[in-house]
Structure formats: structure tokens, C-alpha cells
Amino acid sequence: MTRRSLRLRLALAGAASIVAALVAAFFILSTLFERHVERRIAAELVLHLNQIIAGLAEQSGATLQLTKPPVDPRFERPLSGLYWQIEGEGTRLRSRSLWDSVLTLPDIARGGIHTETVNGPGGVDLLMVEREIVTPQQRGGRPLRIAVAIDRSDIVQATAEFEGDLLPYLQVLAALLLAASLIQIVVGLRPLTTLTGRLSAIRAGRAERLGSDFPDEVLPLTGEVDGLLQSREEQLRKARSRAADLAHGFKTPLQILSGDVLRLRERGEEGIARDIEAVIERMRRHVDHEMARARQAERAHAARSDLAKVADQVVSVVARTPNGAKLDWQQEIDAGLYLRLDAEDLAEILGSLAENAARYAATTVCLTGRKEDGVAVIEVVDDGPGIPESEIGLALKRGGRLDTTSDGAGLGLSIVESFVEEAGGAFTLENRRPGLAARIVVPRIPDYSD
């Protein structure tokens, strides 16, 4: 795939979207997991907080004491990461785990349980739950602030472990999503592949229209293309009709002039008659040439012919002519060689070349056809004397002939060249030893062996 490939662009855009979505999902899931762990730990801290509140008692002298401390042994181990603290008017009780440190309680509104992050011993972050209570009136009605805190490193470690477990699954998910994206691209672009195949079929003459069995998103395009093809066919038909009308308009005056030529000859004015006849011949060739081009243009979109089949037909006809009957006709044509030429046009091309070859050949005419990369190479070779190199250009001019002593047949080499060029090919003449080779290179229709 190249940089201009639509499939590559869609694949890159899909991959970038998937990666961005999974990266965002990774951070979102990590954040959600961290909050979930915080809520679970905060719930445990609330249990400790309730145990502390339940274990508060006043001793003699209104001294506040915690008669039933929480059972978690970490409260007794210095700097264990789990702490509690009670503060009141002139009173401060702490867990043994705080050692000589004190929790700094932020100012909060009275009532309710509050959860927040504070600094603890050694500057570590603590997750703390705090509640303000008031002792019963019979115990003095003193306000107390009770806090329980835990080191956040446990939360951070749990989140890191979760992220480590999450990454492999996200990688597998990324691979699955990329595969699904590629499948989606292939399925989504399949109508374009079908469209390309239909266009190739139209160009090869196997179909006339794209059809309507396409997705809704592609139908406007196919409809416009089919409309364009229809419009082109109508224009070609009109052009051919106008060319036919023009040819018909010329035929009557040419018939009249031909009658005048006969009358001039009867009067003995041979020179004038010959000049007029030459003009008539040039006009007829011009009309035939334009009619042939119009006919070829109309059939070009559906052009298809079997070279071997057409060559057999042409040889069978030319071999029965006076010039062809005395010759050995040989054919060496690859099997399954189909050309992007109409069969009638190809027959006229080969017929003209075969008749010229029969006129000059001594004993043999060989017609060959072979496949090359995307083209067919056709040669009609005779074993005659050939022609001077200086006359090859003249032979290809409109009205030019290899033999000026005969009337000739077919459309002439110039119209053969015109047919071949209209089909996107090339026509050349080349002297051989002995003989002359007429060489045609035209596009061919690919087969399964390509």
C-alpha cells in the first residue's frame, strides 16, 4: 500500500483511535480502581472510628480515656502506617503507632464523617476519616474530634498492581480491535473493489453498465457513471448518424461525377477524366475513413475479439483470391488471445494487411500473434521483395498504396493505422530478409494465466 492508499489511511486512523481510546481507558480504569480502594479502606477506617467512639470513657477527675482501644495490632506498632488520634478541650489521646508525632487535623464543619488526605509522620500522605462528636451532658458535653488515618502507600501499591494486571488484557483487546478494524476496512471497501471490477468488465466489453446492486453510499457514484455511459453512447450514435448522413450526402454527387468521367472518356478527354477520377477516389477514401472511425468509436467501449478466430476467417477468404491461392498461409497465434478491438474492425485490419502481403509475397505469408505484458503483438510477414525504406512513410499516408498499378482492396494502410491508434496501439512496417512485416501492438484482455 502506498501513502495515497485509502485502505492505509483508514488503517492508520483506526489504529490511532484505538490506541488513544485504550490509553484513555487505562487511566480511567486506574482512577476508578483507586477510588474504589479508597472507599473500601475508608469504610474500614470508619469501623475503627466507631470502635474508638464506643471505647471512650471518663475516669475520676473528668479525665478522658480510651478503655477499649481498636483490636488491630498495627495501632500498637510504632510508625506502622495506621493511626488514631482524639482531640478535645485540653485533651489529646494518640495511638502508640504515632510515637512522638501528632496528626494535624484540618478545620472542618461540625457533624458528619469527613474523608481527606493529610500529611503524616515522615511527610507521607495519609488517608484520614474524621468525625466530631460531643460527649453526653452528664459527662460534661465536651466536643471531641476523633480521626483514624492510614498510609496511602497501600492504595498506591494496590493501584500499581491493578495496572500491571490490566496492561496485558488491554494489549489483547488492542490486537482484537485492530483485527476487527482491518476486517471492517476490507468489508467497507469491498464495494469499491467490485466497482473496479465492473469498470474493467465494461472496458473489456463483458458488461455495459455498473448496475444498482451497491450500498446506498456508492449508488450515487455508480448512477452518475451509468448516466455518463448512457450519454456517451447516445452522443456516439448521433455522431455516427451524422457521419452516415454526410457520407450519403457525398455519394450522390460522387455518382454524378463518375458518370461525367465516363462521358469525358467517350469524348476522348482522358486527361481530365483521369484527374476527376483521382479526386473522386480521394473523396471516397476520406468518407470511408471517417465512417470507419465513427463506427469504431461507437463500438470501442464493448470491443472484444478472438484473434485466432478472426485470423482463420480472414485467411480462409484471402486464400481463395487469385493472389492468395498460390501462397502457403501459416498461422502461429497464442491460444486465448483476446484483443480490445471489435471483431469486424480486426477483420478489416487483418484483411487489408493480408491482401497487401498476398500481393507481394513469393511463396509464403505468416500471420503470428503472441502475448506480452498487457498487449498483443501481431505480425503479418510475407517473403516478397519488401519496399524501400523511403516509401514506408508514403505507404502509411492517407490514399497511399504499396502498388500504384492496382486498385487495391480494404481500407488502406493509413486507415489500418488509424484503427490501431484509436485502439491505443501502434502500427509499423519493417523490412525483413526477405519480405515485409506489418507489425501491430494493441491492448489485450488479460486471462487467468496473467
Contacts in CASP RR format, 6 or more apart in sequence:
PFRMAT RR
TARGET T0000
AUTHOR 0000-0000-0000
METHOD contacts of the structure
MODEL  1
MTRRSLRLRLALAGAASIVAALVAAFFILSTLFERHVERRIAAELVLHLN
QIIAGLAEQSGATLQLTKPPVDPRFERPLSGLYWQIEGEGTRLRSRSLWD
SVLTLPDIARGGIHTETVNGPGGVDLLMVEREIVTPQQRGGRPLRIAVAI
DRSDIVQATAEFEGDLLPYLQVLAALLLAASLIQIVVGLRPLTTLTGRLS
AIRAGRAERLGSDFPDEVLPLTGEVDGLLQSREEQLRKARSRAADLAHGF
KTPLQILSGDVLRLRERGEEGIARDIEAVIERMRRHVDHEMARARQAERA
HAARSDLAKVADQVVSVVARTPNGAKLDWQQEIDAGLYLRLDAEDLAEIL
GSLAENAARYAATTVCLTGRKEDGVAVIEVVDDGPGIPESEIGLALKRGG
RLDTTSDGAGLGLSIVESFVEEAGGAFTLENRRPGLAARIVVPRIPDYSD
1 7 0 8 1.000
1 8 0 8 1.000
2 8 0 8 1.000
6 189 0 8 1.000
6 192 0 8 1.000
7 185 0 8 1.000
7 189 0 8 1.000
10 185 0 8 1.000
10 189 0 8 1.000
11 181 0 8 1.000
11 182 0 8 1.000
11 185 0 8 1.000
14 178 0 8 1.000
14 181 0 8 1.000
15 178 0 8 1.000
15 181 0 8 1.000
18 174 0 8 1.000
18 177 0 8 1.000
18 178 0 8 1.000
18 181 0 8 1.000
19 174 0 8 1.000
22 170 0 8 1.000
22 173 0 8 1.000
22 174 0 8 1.000
22 177 0 8 1.000
25 170 0 8 1.000
26 163 0 8 1.000
26 166 0 8 1.000
26 167 0 8 1.000
26 170 0 8 1.000
29 166 0 8 1.000
30 159 0 8 1.000
30 162 0 8 1.000
30 163 0 8 1.000
30 166 0 8 1.000
33 158 0 8 1.000
33 159 0 8 1.000
33 162 0 8 1.000
34 155 0 8 1.000
34 159 0 8 1.000
37 155 0 8 1.000
37 158 0 8 1.000
37 159 0 8 1.000
38 115 0 8 1.000
38 127 0 8 1.000
38 155 0 8 1.000
41 127 0 8 1.000
41 150 0 8 1.000
41 154 0 8 1.000
41 155 0 8 1.000
42 115 0 8 1.000
42 127 0 8 1.000
42 129 0 8 1.000
45 127 0 8 1.000
45 128 0 8 1.000
45 129 0 8 1.000
45 148 0 8 1.000
45 149 0 8 1.000
45 150 0 8 1.000
46 113 0 8 1.000
46 129 0 8 1.000
46 148 0 8 1.000
48 70 0 8 1.000
48 72 0 8 1.000
48 84 0 8 1.000
48 148 0 8 1.000
49 84 0 8 1.000
49 113 0 8 1.000
49 129 0 8 1.000
49 131 0 8 1.000
49 146 0 8 1.000
49 147 0 8 1.000
49 148 0 8 1.000
51 68 0 8 1.000
51 70 0 8 1.000
51 71 0 8 1.000
52 66 0 8 1.000
52 69 0 8 1.000
52 70 0 8 1.000
52 84 0 8 1.000
52 86 0 8 1.000
52 146 0 8 1.000
52 148 0 8 1.000
53 131 0 8 1.000
53 133 0 8 1.000
53 146 0 8 1.000
54 68 0 8 1.000
55 66 0 8 1.000
55 67 0 8 1.000
55 68 0 8 1.000
55 69 0 8 1.000
56 64 0 8 1.000
56 65 0 8 1.000
56 66 0 8 1.000
56 67 0 8 1.000
56 86 0 8 1.000
56 135 0 8 1.000
56 144 0 8 1.000
57 64 0 8 1.000
57 65 0 8 1.000
57 66 0 8 1.000
57 67 0 8 1.000
58 64 0 8 1.000
58 65 0 8 1.000
58 135 0 8 1.000
58 139 0 8 1.000
59 65 0 8 1.000
62 139 0 8 1.000
62 140 0 8 1.000
64 86 0 8 1.000
64 88 0 8 1.000
64 91 0 8 1.000
64 93 0 8 1.000
64 135 0 8 1.000
64 142 0 8 1.000
64 144 0 8 1.000
65 93 0 8 1.000
66 86 0 8 1.000
66 93 0 8 1.000
69 75 0 8 1.000
69 95 0 8 1.000
70 84 0 8 1.000
72 82 0 8 1.000
74 80 0 8 1.000
74 81 0 8 1.000
74 82 0 8 1.000
74 97 0 8 1.000
75 82 0 8 1.000
75 83 0 8 1.000
75 84 0 8 1.000
75 95 0 8 1.000
75 96 0 8 1.000
75 97 0 8 1.000
76 95 0 8 1.000
76 96 0 8 1.000
76 97 0 8 1.000
77 96 0 8 1.000
77 97 0 8 1.000
78 96 0 8 1.000
78 97 0 8 1.000
78 99 0 8 1.000
79 97 0 8 1.000
79 98 0 8 1.000
79 99 0 8 1.000
79 121 0 8 1.000
80 97 0 8 1.000
81 97 0 8 1.000
81 121 0 8 1.000
81 124 0 8 1.000
81 126 0 8 1.000
81 150 0 8 1.000
81 151 0 8 1.000
82 95 0 8 1.000
82 97 0 8 1.000
82 148 0 8 1.000
82 149 0 8 1.000
82 150 0 8 1.000
82 151 0 8 1.000
83 94 0 8 1.000
83 95 0 8 1.000
83 97 0 8 1.000
83 98 0 8 1.000
83 103 0 8 1.000
83 120 0 8 1.000
83 121 0 8 1.000
83 126 0 8 1.000
83 148 0 8 1.000
83 149 0 8 1.000
83 150 0 8 1.000
84 94 0 8 1.000
84 95 0 8 1.000
84 146 0 8 1.000
84 147 0 8 1.000
84 148 0 8 1.000
84 149 0 8 1.000
85 92 0 8 1.000
85 93 0 8 1.000
85 94 0 8 1.000
85 95 0 8 1.000
85 98 0 8 1.000
85 102 0 8 1.000
85 103 0 8 1.000
85 105 0 8 1.000
85 146 0 8 1.000
85 147 0 8 1.000
85 149 0 8 1.000
86 92 0 8 1.000
86 93 0 8 1.000
86 94 0 8 1.000
86 144 0 8 1.000
86 145 0 8 1.000
86 146 0 8 1.000
86 147 0 8 1.000
87 105 0 8 1.000
87 144 0 8 1.000
87 145 0 8 1.000
87 147 0 8 1.000
88 142 0 8 1.000
88 143 0 8 1.000
88 144 0 8 1.000
88 145 0 8 1.000
89 142 0 8 1.000
89 143 0 8 1.000
91 142 0 8 1.000
91 144 0 8 1.000
92 102 0 8 1.000
94 102 0 8 1.000
94 103 0 8 1.000
98 121 0 8 1.000
99 121 0 8 1.000
101 120 0 8 1.000
101 121 0 8 1.000
101 122 0 8 1.000
103 118 0 8 1.000
103 120 0 8 1.000
103 126 0 8 1.000
103 128 0 8 1.000
103 147 0 8 1.000
103 149 0 8 1.000
104 118 0 8 1.000
104 119 0 8 1.000
104 120 0 8 1.000
105 118 0 8 1.000
105 130 0 8 1.000
105 145 0 8 1.000
105 147 0 8 1.000
106 116 0 8 1.000
106 118 0 8 1.000
108 114 0 8 1.000
108 130 0 8 1.000
108 132 0 8 1.000
110 132 0 8 1.000
110 143 0 8 1.000
111 131 0 8 1.000
111 132 0 8 1.000
112 131 0 8 1.000
112 132 0 8 1.000
113 129 0 8 1.000
113 130 0 8 1.000
113 131 0 8 1.000
114 129 0 8 1.000
114 130 0 8 1.000
114 131 0 8 1.000
115 127 0 8 1.000
115 128 0 8 1.000
115 129 0 8 1.000
115 130 0 8 1.000
116 128 0 8 1.000
116 130 0 8 1.000
117 125 0 8 1.000
117 126 0 8 1.000
117 127 0 8 1.000
117 128 0 8 1.000
117 152 0 8 1.000
118 125 0 8 1.000
118 126 0 8 1.000
118 128 0 8 1.000
118 149 0 8 1.000
119 125 0 8 1.000
119 126 0 8 1.000
120 126 0 8 1.000
120 149 0 8 1.000
124 151 0 8 1.000
124 152 0 8 1.000
124 153 0 8 1.000
125 151 0 8 1.000
125 152 0 8 1.000
126 149 0 8 1.000
126 150 0 8 1.000
126 151 0 8 1.000
126 152 0 8 1.000
127 149 0 8 1.000
127 150 0 8 1.000
127 151 0 8 1.000
127 152 0 8 1.000
127 155 0 8 1.000
128 147 0 8 1.000
128 148 0 8 1.000
128 149 0 8 1.000
128 150 0 8 1.000
129 147 0 8 1.000
129 148 0 8 1.000
129 149 0 8 1.000
130 145 0 8 1.000
130 146 0 8 1.000
130 147 0 8 1.000
130 148 0 8 1.000
131 145 0 8 1.000
131 146 0 8 1.000
131 147 0 8 1.000
132 143 0 8 1.000
132 144 0 8 1.000
132 145 0 8 1.000
132 146 0 8 1.000
133 143 0 8 1.000
133 144 0 8 1.000
133 146 0 8 1.000
134 141 0 8 1.000
134 142 0 8 1.000
134 143 0 8 1.000
134 144 0 8 1.000
135 141 0 8 1.000
135 142 0 8 1.000
135 143 0 8 1.000
135 144 0 8 1.000
191 214 0 8 1.000
191 215 0 8 1.000
191 218 0 8 1.000
192 218 0 8 1.000
194 214 0 8 1.000
195 210 0 8 1.000
195 214 0 8 1.000
195 218 0 8 1.000
195 221 0 8 1.000
195 222 0 8 1.000
198 207 0 8 1.000
198 210 0 8 1.000
198 211 0 8 1.000
199 210 0 8 1.000
199 225 0 8 1.000
201 207 0 8 1.000
202 208 0 8 1.000
202 209 0 8 1.000
202 210 0 8 1.000
202 229 0 8 1.000
202 301 0 8 1.000
202 302 0 8 1.000
203 301 0 8 1.000
203 340 0 8 1.000
204 304 0 8 1.000
204 340 0 8 1.000
204 445 0 8 1.000
205 301 0 8 1.000
205 302 0 8 1.000
205 303 0 8 1.000
205 304 0 8 1.000
206 304 0 8 1.000
208 229 0 8 1.000
208 302 0 8 1.000
209 226 0 8 1.000
209 229 0 8 1.000
210 222 0 8 1.000
210 223 0 8 1.000
210 225 0 8 1.000
210 226 0 8 1.000
211 222 0 8 1.000
211 223 0 8 1.000
211 226 0 8 1.000
212 219 0 8 1.000
212 222 0 8 1.000
212 223 0 8 1.000
214 222 0 8 1.000
229 301 0 8 1.000
232 301 0 8 1.000
233 298 0 8 1.000
233 301 0 8 1.000
236 294 0 8 1.000
236 297 0 8 1.000
236 298 0 8 1.000
237 298 0 8 1.000
239 294 0 8 1.000
239 297 0 8 1.000
239 298 0 8 1.000
240 294 0 8 1.000
240 295 0 8 1.000
240 297 0 8 1.000
240 298 0 8 1.000
243 290 0 8 1.000
243 291 0 8 1.000
243 294 0 8 1.000
244 291 0 8 1.000
244 294 0 8 1.000
246 287 0 8 1.000
246 290 0 8 1.000
247 287 0 8 1.000
247 290 0 8 1.000
247 291 0 8 1.000
250 283 0 8 1.000
250 287 0 8 1.000
251 287 0 8 1.000
254 280 0 8 1.000
254 283 0 8 1.000
254 284 0 8 1.000
257 276 0 8 1.000
257 279 0 8 1.000
257 280 0 8 1.000
258 277 0 8 1.000
258 280 0 8 1.000
260 276 0 8 1.000
261 273 0 8 1.000
261 276 0 8 1.000
261 277 0 8 1.000
261 280 0 8 1.000
262 273 0 8 1.000
264 270 0 8 1.000
264 272 0 8 1.000
264 273 0 8 1.000
264 276 0 8 1.000
265 273 0 8 1.000
282 399 0 8 1.000
285 398 0 8 1.000
285 399 0 8 1.000
285 412 0 8 1.000
286 398 0 8 1.000
288 411 0 8 1.000
288 415 0 8 1.000
289 398 0 8 1.000
289 411 0 8 1.000
289 414 0 8 1.000
289 415 0 8 1.000
289 418 0 8 1.000
292 345 0 8 1.000
292 348 0 8 1.000
292 411 0 8 1.000
292 415 0 8 1.000
292 418 0 8 1.000
292 419 0 8 1.000
293 418 0 8 1.000
293 422 0 8 1.000
295 344 0 8 1.000
295 345 0 8 1.000
296 342 0 8 1.000
296 345 0 8 1.000
296 419 0 8 1.000
296 422 0 8 1.000
296 423 0 8 1.000
297 422 0 8 1.000
299 342 0 8 1.000
299 344 0 8 1.000
299 345 0 8 1.000
300 342 0 8 1.000
300 422 0 8 1.000
300 423 0 8 1.000
302 342 0 8 1.000
303 339 0 8 1.000
303 340 0 8 1.000
303 341 0 8 1.000
303 342 0 8 1.000
303 345 0 8 1.000
303 423 0 8 1.000
304 338 0 8 1.000
304 339 0 8 1.000
304 340 0 8 1.000
304 341 0 8 1.000
304 342 0 8 1.000
304 343 0 8 1.000
304 445 0 8 1.000
305 338 0 8 1.000
305 339 0 8 1.000
305 341 0 8 1.000
305 342 0 8 1.000
305 343 0 8 1.000
305 345 0 8 1.000
305 346 0 8 1.000
306 336 0 8 1.000
306 337 0 8 1.000
306 338 0 8 1.000
306 343 0 8 1.000
307 333 0 8 1.000
307 337 0 8 1.000
307 338 0 8 1.000
307 339 0 8 1.000
307 346 0 8 1.000
307 369 0 8 1.000
307 376 0 8 1.000
307 378 0 8 1.000
308 331 0 8 1.000
308 333 0 8 1.000
308 335 0 8 1.000
308 336 0 8 1.000
308 337 0 8 1.000
309 343 0 8 1.000
310 343 0 8 1.000
310 346 0 8 1.000
310 347 0 8 1.000
310 350 0 8 1.000
311 331 0 8 1.000
311 333 0 8 1.000
311 350 0 8 1.000
311 367 0 8 1.000
312 331 0 8 1.000
313 347 0 8 1.000
314 347 0 8 1.000
314 350 0 8 1.000
314 351 0 8 1.000
314 354 0 8 1.000
315 329 0 8 1.000
315 331 0 8 1.000
315 354 0 8 1.000
315 367 0 8 1.000
317 351 0 8 1.000
318 324 0 8 1.000
318 329 0 8 1.000
318 351 0 8 1.000
318 354 0 8 1.000
318 355 0 8 1.000
318 358 0 8 1.000
319 325 0 8 1.000
319 327 0 8 1.000
319 329 0 8 1.000
321 355 0 8 1.000
321 358 0 8 1.000
323 355 0 8 1.000
323 358 0 8 1.000
323 359 0 8 1.000
324 358 0 8 1.000
324 365 0 8 1.000
327 358 0 8 1.000
327 361 0 8 1.000
327 363 0 8 1.000
327 364 0 8 1.000
327 365 0 8 1.000
328 363 0 8 1.000
328 364 0 8 1.000
328 365 0 8 1.000
329 364 0 8 1.000
329 365 0 8 1.000
329 367 0 8 1.000
330 364 0 8 1.000
330 365 0 8 1.000
330 366 0 8 1.000
330 367 0 8 1.000
331 366 0 8 1.000
331 367 0 8 1.000
331 368 0 8 1.000
332 366 0 8 1.000
332 367 0 8 1.000
332 368 0 8 1.000
332 369 0 8 1.000
332 370 0 8 1.000
333 367 0 8 1.000
333 368 0 8 1.000
333 369 0 8 1.000
333 370 0 8 1.000
334 369 0 8 1.000
334 370 0 8 1.000
334 371 0 8 1.000
336 447 0 8 1.000
337 369 0 8 1.000
337 370 0 8 1.000
337 371 0 8 1.000
337 376 0 8 1.000
337 444 0 8 1.000
338 444 0 8 1.000
338 445 0 8 1.000
338 447 0 8 1.000
339 346 0 8 1.000
339 376 0 8 1.000
339 423 0 8 1.000
339 442 0 8 1.000
339 443 0 8 1.000
339 444 0 8 1.000
339 445 0 8 1.000
340 423 0 8 1.000
340 442 0 8 1.000
340 443 0 8 1.000
340 444 0 8 1.000
340 445 0 8 1.000
341 349 0 8 1.000
341 419 0 8 1.000
341 423 0 8 1.000
341 442 0 8 1.000
345 419 0 8 1.000
345 423 0 8 1.000
348 410 0 8 1.000
348 411 0 8 1.000
348 416 0 8 1.000
348 419 0 8 1.000
349 411 0 8 1.000
349 416 0 8 1.000
349 419 0 8 1.000
349 420 0 8 1.000
349 440 0 8 1.000
350 367 0 8 1.000
350 378 0 8 1.000
350 380 0 8 1.000
351 410 0 8 1.000
352 409 0 8 1.000
352 410 0 8 1.000
352 411 0 8 1.000
352 412 0 8 1.000
352 413 0 8 1.000
352 415 0 8 1.000
352 416 0 8 1.000
353 380 0 8 1.000
353 413 0 8 1.000
353 416 0 8 1.000
353 438 0 8 1.000
353 440 0 8 1.000
354 365 0 8 1.000
354 367 0 8 1.000
354 380 0 8 1.000
355 408 0 8 1.000
355 409 0 8 1.000
355 410 0 8 1.000
356 402 0 8 1.000
356 413 0 8 1.000
356 438 0 8 1.000
357 365 0 8 1.000
357 380 0 8 1.000
357 381 0 8 1.000
357 382 0 8 1.000
357 436 0 8 1.000
357 438 0 8 1.000
358 365 0 8 1.000
358 382 0 8 1.000
359 402 0 8 1.000
359 403 0 8 1.000
359 406 0 8 1.000
359 408 0 8 1.000
360 382 0 8 1.000
360 384 0 8 1.000
360 385 0 8 1.000
360 386 0 8 1.000
360 402 0 8 1.000
360 403 0 8 1.000
360 435 0 8 1.000
360 436 0 8 1.000
361 382 0 8 1.000
361 383 0 8 1.000
361 384 0 8 1.000
361 435 0 8 1.000
362 382 0 8 1.000
362 383 0 8 1.000
362 384 0 8 1.000
362 434 0 8 1.000
363 383 0 8 1.000
364 382 0 8 1.000
364 383 0 8 1.000
365 380 0 8 1.000
365 381 0 8 1.000
365 382 0 8 1.000
365 383 0 8 1.000
366 379 0 8 1.000
366 380 0 8 1.000
366 381 0 8 1.000
366 382 0 8 1.000
367 378 0 8 1.000
367 379 0 8 1.000
367 380 0 8 1.000
367 381 0 8 1.000
368 377 0 8 1.000
368 378 0 8 1.000
368 379 0 8 1.000
368 381 0 8 1.000
369 376 0 8 1.000
369 377 0 8 1.000
369 378 0 8 1.000
369 379 0 8 1.000
370 376 0 8 1.000
370 377 0 8 1.000
371 444 0 8 1.000
374 443 0 8 1.000
374 444 0 8 1.000
374 446 0 8 1.000
374 450 0 8 1.000
375 425 0 8 1.000
375 441 0 8 1.000
375 442 0 8 1.000
375 443 0 8 1.000
375 444 0 8 1.000
376 441 0 8 1.000
376 442 0 8 1.000
376 443 0 8 1.000
376 444 0 8 1.000
377 439 0 8 1.000
377 440 0 8 1.000
377 441 0 8 1.000
378 439 0 8 1.000
378 440 0 8 1.000
378 441 0 8 1.000
378 442 0 8 1.000
379 437 0 8 1.000
379 438 0 8 1.000
379 439 0 8 1.000
379 440 0 8 1.000
380 437 0 8 1.000
380 438 0 8 1.000
381 432 0 8 1.000
381 435 0 8 1.000
381 436 0 8 1.000
381 437 0 8 1.000
381 438 0 8 1.000
382 435 0 8 1.000
382 436 0 8 1.000
383 434 0 8 1.000
383 435 0 8 1.000
384 434 0 8 1.000
384 435 0 8 1.000
384 436 0 8 1.000
385 434 0 8 1.000
385 435 0 8 1.000
386 431 0 8 1.000
386 432 0 8 1.000
386 434 0 8 1.000
386 435 0 8 1.000
386 436 0 8 1.000
387 395 0 8 1.000
387 402 0 8 1.000
387 429 0 8 1.000
387 431 0 8 1.000
387 436 0 8 1.000
389 431 0 8 1.000
391 402 0 8 1.000
392 429 0 8 1.000
393 429 0 8 1.000
394 400 0 8 1.000
395 401 0 8 1.000
395 402 0 8 1.000
395 413 0 8 1.000
395 429 0 8 1.000
396 413 0 8 1.000
396 414 0 8 1.000
396 417 0 8 1.000
396 427 0 8 1.000
396 429 0 8 1.000
397 414 0 8 1.000
398 414 0 8 1.000
398 415 0 8 1.000
399 412 0 8 1.000
399 414 0 8 1.000
400 412 0 8 1.000
400 413 0 8 1.000
400 414 0 8 1.000
401 408 0 8 1.000
401 412 0 8 1.000
401 413 0 8 1.000
402 413 0 8 1.000
411 419 0 8 1.000
413 427 0 8 1.000
413 429 0 8 1.000
413 438 0 8 1.000
416 427 0 8 1.000
416 438 0 8 1.000
417 427 0 8 1.000
420 426 0 8 1.000
420 427 0 8 1.000
420 440 0 8 1.000
420 442 0 8 1.000
421 427 0 8 1.000
423 442 0 8 1.000
423 443 0 8 1.000
424 442 0 8 1.000
424 443 0 8 1.000
425 440 0 8 1.000
425 441 0 8 1.000
425 442 0 8 1.000
425 443 0 8 1.000
426 440 0 8 1.000
426 441 0 8 1.000
427 438 0 8 1.000
427 439 0 8 1.000
427 440 0 8 1.000
428 438 0 8 1.000
428 439 0 8 1.000
429 436 0 8 1.000
429 437 0 8 1.000
429 438 0 8 1.000
429 439 0 8 1.000
430 436 0 8 1.000
430 437 0 8 1.000
430 439 0 8 1.000
431 437 0 8 1.000
END
